[in-house]
């Protein structure tokens, strides 16, 4: 039940941000691309761990390396994501340009 509650919170954030229709997994972006995190899915432990690392809805990021593991920069910090974790994070590339 806790996973559902966490995911509902992320969905509410996505609606509030008006991110538009282009929401994709972070794993499909290329090195150098930036965006905004709009949804993080998974079990409660994984979502909590990612949140502790700074991977939260509304955070802007840049993909520094698109390999396994994926290297991101979020809030000035480099973060490595396992292949499975990158698939659980949905992002909007359009939203980053709307925030500027």
C-alpha positions in Angstrom: 0.0 0.0 0.0 2.9 2.4 0.7 4.1 2.1 -2.9 0.7 3.2 -4.2 0.8 6.2 -1.9 4.3 7.3 -3.0 3.3 6.9 -6.7 0.1 9.0 -6.2 2.3 11.7 -4.8 4.5 11.7 -7.8 1.5 11.7 -10.2 0.1 14.8 -8.4 3.4 16.6 -8.9 3.4 15.7 -12.6 0.0 17.3 -13.1 1.0 20.4 -11.1 4.0 20.9 -13.3 2.1 20.8 -16.6 4.9 18.9 -18.2 3.1 18.2 -21.4 2.6 14.9 -23.2 6.3 14.0 -23.8 7.2 11.8 -20.7 9.8 9.1 -21.3 12.1 6.9 -19.2 15.4 8.5 -18.4 17.2 5.6 -20.0 16.2 6.8 -23.5 17.9 10.2 -23.3 21.3 10.8 -24.7 24.4 12.2 -23.0 24.1 15.9 -22.6 20.3 16.0 -22.6 18.5 17.7 -19.7 15.0 17.5 -18.3 12.8 17.3 -15.2 11.9 14.2 -13.2 8.1 13.8 -13.2 7.6 10.2 -11.9 9.6 7.6 -9.9 8.1 4.1 -9.7 9.1 1.0 -7.9 8.8 -0.5 -4.4 8.8 1.7 -1.4 12.4 0.9 -0.5 13.7 1.8 -4.0 11.7 5.0 -4.3 12.8 6.1 -0.8 16.5 5.3 -1.6 16.3 7.3 -4.9 14.7 10.2 -3.0 17.5 10.1 -0.4 20.0 10.4 -3.3 18.1 13.5 -4.7 16.1 11.8 -7.4 12.7 13.4 -6.8 9.9 14.8 -8.8 10.5 18.3 -10.0 14.3 18.0 -9.9 16.2 19.2 -13.0 19.0 16.9 -14.2 21.5 16.4 -17.0 22.6 13.0 -18.4 26.4 12.9 -18.3 26.9 9.3 -19.4 24.3 7.0 -20.9 25.8 3.6 -20.1 25.2 1.1 -17.4 25.4 2.6 -14.8 23.8 5.9 -16.0 25.6 9.0 -14.7 23.3 12.0 -13.9 23.9 15.5 -12.4 21.2 16.6 -10.1 21.5 19.8 -8.0 25.3 19.9 -8.7 25.8 16.3 -7.6 26.8 13.3 -9.8 24.6 10.3 -9.2 25.0 6.8 -10.7 21.9 4.8 -11.4 21.7 1.1 -12.1 20.2 0.0 -15.3 17.0 -1.1 -13.6 16.7 2.2 -11.7 17.0 4.3 -14.9 13.9 2.5 -16.3 11.8 3.4 -13.3 12.3 7.2 -13.6 10.1 9.1 -16.0 11.2 12.5 -17.2 10.0 15.4 -19.3 12.6 17.0 -21.6 10.1 19.8 -22.6 9.6 20.9 -19.0 13.2 21.9 -18.5 12.9 24.5 -21.3 9.6 25.8 -19.8 11.3 26.5 -16.4 14.0 28.7 -17.9 
